[in-house]
Amino acid sequence: MKSNSFRSFKTLKNFYVATLVAWLFWILFLDNNNIRVVFSHRMKMKELEVEKSKLLEKISQVKKERNEVFGNPQMVEKWAREKFLMRKPGEEVYVIVDENNQPIESKSEE
């Protein structure tokens, strides 16, 4: 009797192990949210977080610039001339560039 119950326990144990292995295989490789998809989503999330931090930094820079410029009419004129190369009628604008064809003043701002 002892050997029969031991054999049924071993068979039952093998059944549970086989079921667990099949379930893990299904979850890791065959499911719609398999391990490859989870890792690709995680990588995309990291890229988006980096992009978010860059954009938040840019937003804070634009807000700072806006607070400096608006509220002072002389600064509005200076800002329009520097950023958009606007000019008064009858006036000529010269932009000095370096060897890479980049405006020299923009280097000092960065």
C-alpha positions in Angstrom: 0.0 0.0 0.0 2.8 2.3 0.8 4.5 1.9 -2.6 1.2 2.5 -4.4 0.5 5.8 -2.6 4.1 6.9 -3.1 3.8 6.2 -6.9 0.5 8.2 -7.1 2.2 11.1 -5.2 5.2 11.0 -7.6 2.8 10.9 -10.6 0.8 13.8 -9.1 4.0 15.8 -8.4 5.1 15.3 -12.0 1.8 16.4 -13.3 2.0 19.7 -11.3 5.6 20.3 -12.4 4.7 19.6 -16.0 1.7 22.0 -15.7 3.9 24.7 -14.2 6.5 24.3 -16.9 3.8 24.5 -19.6 2.2 27.5 -18.0 5.6 29.3 -17.7 6.4 28.5 -21.3 3.0 29.9 -22.3 3.4 33.1 -20.3 7.0 33.8 -21.3 6.8 33.0 -25.0 3.3 32.5 -26.4 1.1 35.0 -24.6 0.3 38.5 -26.1 2.2 40.1 -23.3 5.2 37.8 -23.5 8.7 38.6 -22.2 9.8 40.2 -25.5 6.9 42.6 -25.5 7.4 43.5 -21.9 11.1 44.3 -22.5 10.3 46.4 -25.6 7.7 48.3 -23.7 10.2 48.9 -20.9 12.8 50.2 -23.4 10.3 52.5 -25.0 9.2 53.8 -21.6 12.9 54.7 -20.7 13.2 56.5 -24.1 10.0 58.4 -23.4 11.2 59.4 -19.9 14.4 60.8 -21.3 12.5 62.7 -23.9 10.1 64.0 -21.3 12.9 65.3 -19.1 14.4 67.1 -22.1 11.0 68.6 -23.0 10.4 69.7 -19.4 13.8 71.4 -19.4 13.0 73.2 -22.6 9.6 74.3 -21.2 11.2 75.8 -18.2 13.7 77.6 -20.4 10.9 79.0 -22.6 9.0 80.1 -19.5 12.0 81.8 -18.1 12.6 83.6 -21.4 9.0 84.6 -21.7 9.0 86.1 -18.2 12.2 88.1 -19.1 10.9 89.3 -22.4 7.2 90.1 -22.0 6.7 93.0 -19.7 9.6 95.1 -21.1 8.9 96.6 -24.5 12.6 97.0 -25.2 13.2 93.4 -24.5 10.4 92.4 -26.8 12.1 94.3 -29.7 15.5 92.8 -28.8 14.0 89.3 -28.7 12.2 89.7 -32.0 15.3 90.9 -33.7 17.6 88.2 -32.3 15.3 85.2 -32.6 13.3 86.0 -35.8 15.7 88.4 -37.5 13.0 91.0 -37.7 13.9 94.5 -38.8 12.5 98.0 -39.0 11.6 99.3 -42.5 14.7 100.6 -44.4 17.0 98.7 -42.1 19.5 95.9 -43.1 20.3 92.9 -40.9 23.6 91.2 -40.9 24.1 87.8 -39.3 27.7 86.8 -38.5 28.2 83.0 -38.8 31.1 80.7 -38.1 32.7 78.1 -40.4 29.8 75.7 -39.7 27.2 78.3 -40.9 25.9 78.8 -37.3 25.2 82.2 -35.9 28.0 83.2 -33.5 25.6 84.6 -30.8 23.7 81.4 -30.5 26.8 79.6 -29.3 27.2 81.8 -26.3 23.5 81.2 -25.3 24.0 77.4 -25.3 
